[in-house]
Structures are given as structure tokens and as C-alpha cells.
Amino acid sequence: MRFLTLTIVLSLMNWSCSNPNASLETHLFRNGEGGYQCYRIPALIQTPQGVLFAFAEGRKTNCEDFGNVDILLKKSVDGGRHWSQMEVVADYGELQAGNPAPVVDLFDPRYPQGRIFLFYNTGDASEHEMRLGKGTREVWYISSVDQGQTWSSPKNITNQVHFNSTSSHEERDWRTHATTPGHAIQFKRAPYQGRIYVPANHSQGIPQEGFNEYRAYGFYSDNHGEDFKVSPDLNTPSSNEGIGAELPDGSLLLNVREQNGATKQRLVALSKSGGEFWDSETFDPELISPVCQSSIVLFEGSQDTLLLYSGPNSNSKREKMTVKGSLDFGKTWKYQKEIYPGTAAYSDLVQIDADHIGLFYERDQAGIYFIRFPYSELKK
């Protein structure tokens, strides 16, 4: 029996190597290994050179949101088949550096090979304490122009994008703050080509029942990170943890978590002005969700251009990680593929090439997995 099992495993390995279109899954960040008790909050991008960057929070002592938390990185140069050793890219001492929100700037003439931005938060108090007006929450970024071999010194942009008693806009009383989590975006189409947009959220004033003081919004730069402006808050109470995509017509679509869990559906906001104001906010009944983060990305493939969504396909539990596809960019969801039926939570999507999708997702309280699979599997 042992010989037969080994034969089957070797056959599957050989088949996977000989079939580059086969699905391939890797347990990329394993809880309890590498000096961290827990890995959470996946964020995933790919550079024009085809290098995948997988960012995650490394939580030193437990899985709690607040504590000694670092931002970590692994890279792949072959579409997710093999990965580099883990490295620390953001560290705030014994305190928290988290909510990685990476994006590649493709339109800065100073850097024709592209410049990678990593936006993130630091914090010296828990979310509960921050809601009470205690502690400091800041927003930073680092950047790399050499495919992540080296990174710039951190730049603090808090006074431009987050306003409370510790900033120059204390009258706004934004207390908590979180960048996306997941990837940020850059607009590719006119009239906002080159704009870097980072979905974010904060709490407004004193705590309210059901986290109804929470609001999703975003901040953006039209000059490659030199300066930032903020987009308006969404009107929907308890909106937070949004992630964005630029649609083919140049519109911005923001897909948002509802923290109070009243509808168990994803909130969708649309902006025709690159996030400068919002044209609509609606809940999508086809995107059921527990209170959890989700991801979206525009997939421009060899067969179709469509909007992809990933998240737990349940309105009660963080389970059934599923990727869905919309050919009409969020109006209806024609395709879906269940990736994992068990416990699953946060995720991030990337387009690997014209025919393959990458998904980086939390699973079974065991850490974070990466799976690459052909787009054709989504259409089955």
C-alpha cells in the first residue's frame, strides 16, 4: 500500500510538471513556522516582468489583530510554481505594522521598469482602543524600483490621508484606519491614467452600535506618490475593508465589507470620476458574504475580459472559498469555482497571464495558501 501511494504521488508530481496548465496549490505561509505563530491578511501583485509578490502579516505570538506584527514577503519568478524565502519588509518594533496594500506604478517615466509601492498601517493600540479615541494609527509607504531587492525608507503620509487628533485635521475625528486590505490599483485608462488609488476605511467619532460609525473611502495620488488626496466616505453605515478595480470604461468599482452583517451581502460602489465622488452604492445579492474581506480584479484574458471576485461563499461562516466571474463587470455573476469547501477567510486575486488566475487565501487557521489555476476551470 505504501509503495502504491508513493507511486501515485510521484505520478501526480510528474503530471503536474509535464502539464503547465494544471492547478497547483502551495501552503505558502504556515502558522507556527518561520518565527511567527500566525500569518494573516494576504495581498498579491505581479510586476510587468512576471514576478509575483505575496505579502502577509506575520503575527509573532498569536493570531490577534494587534500586537507584534510585521509585514512579510515571498516572491515567485515562475508564476507561483516556486517561491523565495520569506523576508521582512515592514517592521514597527514590538508594535504593529500591517494591512499591506501593494501596487505597481507603470506610468512614472523615471522608472520605465515600474515602481512597486507598499502602503500599510502602523498602530500602538488595538482597534477597540482606537474606536475610543486612544492610541495612534498612521499610514506609510515604502517603494522599490528593483523588483523588491531593495526598498526605500518609509514615508509617513498620515497627515494627507487620515485625519484625527494626531493629525493637522483633528476636527474630522477619524479614529481607526486600515488600508484595503489586499492590493491597491493604478488606473490604466484616460482620463485618470496613472492615478494610484488605495481603498481604505476609518471610524467616524464615538463608537456606535453595530460599528455603524465605520466608513469606507480611499486616497489617491496623481503624481506617483508625491502627494495624496482623499475620496469621500461612502454613505452606507458600517462600510469598511474595500477593494477596487478599474473597469474597461475607466470607472472605479469598490467592493466593500459590511461590518455590522445586516445584509450578509457585499456592498458595491461605483465612481466615474476615479474616486473623486461616488455615483452609486448598492448591495449585490449574488455576492453573499459573512463579515469578511473579499477581493476583486479585472481579468483581461485570451478568451474574455471579466471581473473576478473571491471570498467565502456563505452568509453565516467564513467557509467555502469561491472565485466568481462576471462578464458584465458586476451586474451578474455567470461563473463560479469553489476553491476550498472548509474554513477560509481573507483572500487576494491576481492575473498571472492571459489564461491563468492566482489566488492567495487564508485557510483552516493553518496559514495562507496560494493556488494557480487555468481560467478554463472557472468556466466549467
HELIX and SHEET records of a PDB file:
HELIX    1   1 ARG A    2  SER A   18  1                                  17    
HELIX    2   2 GLU A  127  ARG A  131  1                                   5    
HELIX    3   3 THR A  158  VAL A  161  1                                   4    
HELIX    4   4 GLU A  170  ARG A  172  5                                   3    
HELIX    5   5 GLU A  209  PHE A  211  5                                   3    
HELIX    6   6 TYR A  375  LEU A  378  1                                   4    
SHEET    1   A 7 LEU A  24  ARG A  30  0                                        
SHEET    2   A 7 GLY A 367  PRO A 374 -1                                        
SHEET    3   A 7 HIS A 356  ARG A 363 -1                                        
SHEET    4   A 7 TYR A 335  ASP A 353 -1                                        
SHEET    5   A 7 GLU A 319  SER A 326 -1                                        
SHEET    6   A 7 THR A 305  PRO A 312 -1                                        
SHEET    7   A 7 SER A 295  GLU A 300 -1                                        
SHEET    1   B 4 CYS A  38  GLN A  46  0                                        
SHEET    2   B 4 LEU A  52  ARG A  59 -1                                        
SHEET    3   B 4 VAL A  69  SER A  76 -1                                        
SHEET    4   B 4 GLU A  87  ALA A  90 -1                                        
SHEET    1   C 4 GLN A  96  ASP A 105  0                                        
SHEET    2   C 4 ARG A 115  GLY A 123 -1                                        
SHEET    3   C 4 ARG A 137  SER A 144 -1                                        
SHEET    4   C 4 LYS A 155  ASN A 156 -1                                        
SHEET    1   D 3 TRP A 174  THR A 179  0                                        
SHEET    2   D 3 ILE A 196  GLN A 204 -1                                        
SHEET    3   D 3 ILE A 185  GLN A 186 -1                                        
SHEET    1   E 4 TRP A 174  THR A 179  0                                        
SHEET    2   E 4 ILE A 196  GLN A 204 -1                                        
SHEET    3   E 4 TYR A 214  SER A 221 -1                                        
SHEET    4   E 4 LYS A 229  VAL A 230 -1                                        
SHEET    1   F 4 SER A 239  GLU A 246  0                                        
SHEET    2   F 4 LEU A 252  GLU A 258 -1                                        
SHEET    3   F 4 GLN A 265  SER A 271 -1                                        
SHEET    4   F 4 SER A 280  ILE A 288 -1                                        
END                                                                             
